[in-house]
Amino acid sequence: MQLTRRSFLISAAAAAYAPAMLGTTDKAGTKAPILGQGEHQYEALHDWGELPRTVKYGNTHGVCEDSQCNIYVHHTVHATSDSLDTMVVFDRKGTFVRSWGRQFKGGAHGLTIRKEGSEEFLYLCDFEHGIVTKRTLKGEEVFTLGYPAESEAYKPKDKTPAAYRPTNVAIAPNGDIFVGDGYGSSFVNQYNQKAEFIRTFGGLGKGDDQLDCPHGLWVDTRGVDTSGDTPLLVVTDRGNSRLQRFTLDGKHVDSISGTSKMPCNLHERNGEVVLPDLLSKVIILDRKNNVVASLGQGEYSNRDWGTVRNQAPGTFVSGRFVCPHAACFDHEGNIFVVEWVEAGRVTKLRRIA
């Protein structure tokens, strides 16, 4: 099915899955639920991070951690926010550090961090303004990629240019940049580390090498460590409810189904991968891409989902996700989850087992 920001269909009924719920105490003195079982148990600390009064989240779309344990949250900005900054930075304790990025208001989306030499850089996607930009941790511009006019796939047909609304970025070990045009034409565009165009592959469809909303991307190097295999590009083919794997020159390898219904993004730590599913769950995969944990109480009904995601901050059901959009592990194995809800939501899943 075709997915856009404003046209979203949920066809599945509410799932029967319910996690273990044990009592602990969070910073507000209320009981914080425990999600998961066995070796994957997490204390769910919702509304993590102390926002200044001038900042009100819009849709919280991206999250990552730098080497100093600071957490970055990329959001679209709420209509009532005094500050228009889309990037909010916290320290490890959730104390506000700084904010920047007002130029990405309304389109702030994908967020990837990468260490290059002794410095770290952020790669941001802005779907509304159709750009991908490389920035320092304080927001200084390194370069910005716009419409992929070099690509034959985007040449105008009948004088109408192909839609381009990039959603996420992945970086290969050699510095190549892969951009998922998730809300546009469902292609993946590849550039070298100098931001020079290389190729386009994918495109809208259900075939083995086609995509329907390549929403998130990740370069999997786990096989390189264990068997010497070459890295693979993994794409969350959200509209087709699957993951797809490609070589780094755009050749299709295989498809992985059954992990989630609407996979949004991927982040790896010590061989495990966290996979947010927009249908109210956070999935953890092992090295063989098998599901080893499903966190959250399962899907909302079609009717309830639309109502719940428009609720005010602090009114969501504790221990339950609405629409997980991005997630990342931190250096201790905790998981940060941000959700596509109109007032934003950041949850820290503190690992306890």
PyMOL commands that set and color helices and strands:
alter all, ss='L'
color gray80, all
select helices_A, chain A and resi 102-104+152-154+222-227+238-240+302-308
alter helices_A, ss='H'
color red, helices_A
select strands_A, chain A and resi 24-25+31-32+34-37+40-46+60-65+71-75+87-90+96-100+108-116+119-126+131-136+141-145+168-171+177-180+187-191+197-202+214-220+232-237+242-246+252-257+267-269+272-277+281-285+291-295+324-329+335-339+346-351
alter strands_A, ss='S'
color yellow, strands_A
deselect
rebuild
show_as cartoon
